[in-house]
Amino acid sequence: MKYALVTGGSRGIGRSICLQLASMGFPVVINYNSNRTAAEETLKAIEEAGGHGELLPFDVSDSKSVDAALDGWSERHPDDYIDVLVNNAGIRQDTLMVFMQNEQWDQVMGTNLNGFFYTTRRLLKDMLTHRHGRIINMTSLSGLKGLPGQANYAASKAAIIGATKALAQEVGARKVTVNAVAPGFINTDMTQGIDEATHKTLIPLGRFGKPEEVAALVGFLASEQAAYITGETISVNGGLY
């Protein structure tokens, strides 16, 4: 059976992506690091909608944690594999670079960029063996244009875009596609503390986006209808560039 794994799937955009993929018939593996309550709420929402899922806690920034969790999952699912990987886990630690501490740089890079690498590397072999897979990397408007106070976050997300383009060329022959989704300002925990009234005046559509609008694009990229799309970064930003 083909499963979908969503890292950082317990809240916000991740939760909406889990619900979207479950509605498409994928059993969804919901990854979380520490907030088990939120992950359980996501799983409950999937099951109440008639879908199937399971929880898989691990820290994407820790290669040993990633390998141990995914090796354990494979042992429990000898006849299954993860066909859809959504690298969604991410954190922000915003501050001007002149005040930025080493830890703020390292932690953002560890989760956002290293997390993509550790998780994708571990699951890629199964996709190549089965000659089918979908890798969808969540990047950001900040990774495309940069935003003040986000040198660490923008760097991590821009790196994801570069890695997406490179990996797509490595694995395309095995019918594995690799794409990135770049949300703008979306109403989630990640945008709390951002002055919505001021920022939405900069957005041509005049509002922040909804997590479900991002999830709909992820669902399309995971589908067979998107089999000829790879190496792309698609923005969901209301026209803000």
C-alpha positions, 0 to 999 in steps of 0.5 A, spaced: 500 500 500 502 507 498 502 511 504 503 519 505 508 522 510 507 529 512 512 532 516 510 537 521 503 534 520 500 536 527 498 543 526 496 549 520 498 547 513 501 541 515 494 539 518 490 541 512 495 537 507 494 531 512 486 532 511 487 533 503 491 527 502 487 522 506 481 525 502 484 522 496 485 515 499 492 515 502 493 513 509 497 518 512 503 518 516 502 524 521 509 526 523 510 531 529 516 532 534 513 534 541 505 536 540 502 530 541 495 533 543 495 536 536 497 530 532 492 526 535 487 532 533 489 531 526 488 524 526 481 524 529 479 529 524 482 524 518 478 518 521 472 522 522 472 524 515 472 517 513 480 516 512 486 513 515 492 515 518 497 514 524 502 518 528 509 517 527 513 522 532 521 524 530 525 530 530 526 531 523 533 535 525 536 529 528 538 524 523 538 518 528 531 520 530 529 520 523 532 513 521 530 510 527 523 512 526 522 510 519 526 504 520 521 502 525 515 504 520 518 500 515 519 494 519 511 494 521 509 495 514 513 490 510 508 490 504 507 498 504 512 504 502 511 511 503 509 514 496 508 521 497 513 525 502 511 532 504 517 536 507 512 541 511 516 541 518 519 548 519 520 553 524 522 561 524 526 565 529 526 572 526 531 577 528 535 582 524 542 579 522 546 583 526 543 581 532 542 573 530 545 568 535 548 562 532 543 558 535 538 561 531 541 560 525 543 553 526 536 551 529 532 554 523 537 550 518 537 544 522 529 543 522 528 547 515 533 544 511 537 538 514 530 536 516 528 535 508 535 532 507 534 527 512 527 525 511 528 525 503 534 521 503 531 515 507 525 514 503 528 516 496 530 509 495 523 505 496 520 510 491 526 509 486 525 501 487 518 502 486 519 507 480 514 511 483 514 517 488 512 524 489 516 529 493 513 536 495 517 541 499 514 546 503 518 553 501 516 560 502 515 567 499 521 568 503 525 563 500 523 567 493 524 574 495 527 574 502 524 578 508 527 583 513 529 579 519 529 572 516 536 571 513 536 564 516 529 562 514 530 565 507 536 562 506 533 555 508 527 556 504 531 558 498 536 552 499 530 548 498 528 551 492 535 549 489 535 542 492 528 541 489 531 543 482 537 538 483 533 532 485 528 532 480 533 531 475 536 526 479 530 521 480 525 523 474 527 517 470 524 513 475 518 517 475 519 520 482 517 527 481 520 533 486 516 540 486 516 545 491 510 549 494 511 557 496 506 559 500 505 567 502 502 569 508 497 564 510 493 564 517 496 559 521 500 559 528 507 561 523 504 568 522 501 569 529 504 576 531 505 579 524 500 585 523 495 582 518 492 589 517 498 592 514 501 586 510 494 585 507 494 591 503 500 589 500 497 583 497 493 584 490 488 579 493 487 583 499 487 577 504 491 572 507 491 565 505 487 559 508 491 553 509 486 549 505 488 553 499 495 551 500 493 543 501 489 543 495 495 545 491 499 539 494 494 534 493 494 536 486 502 535 485 501 528 489 496 526 484 497 522 477 494 529 474 501 532 476 505 526 473 509 531 468 510 536 473 517 536 476 522 541 478 517 546 479 516 552 485 509 554 485 507 560 489 500 560 493 501 568 495 495 572 493 499 575 488 504 578 492 511 578 489 
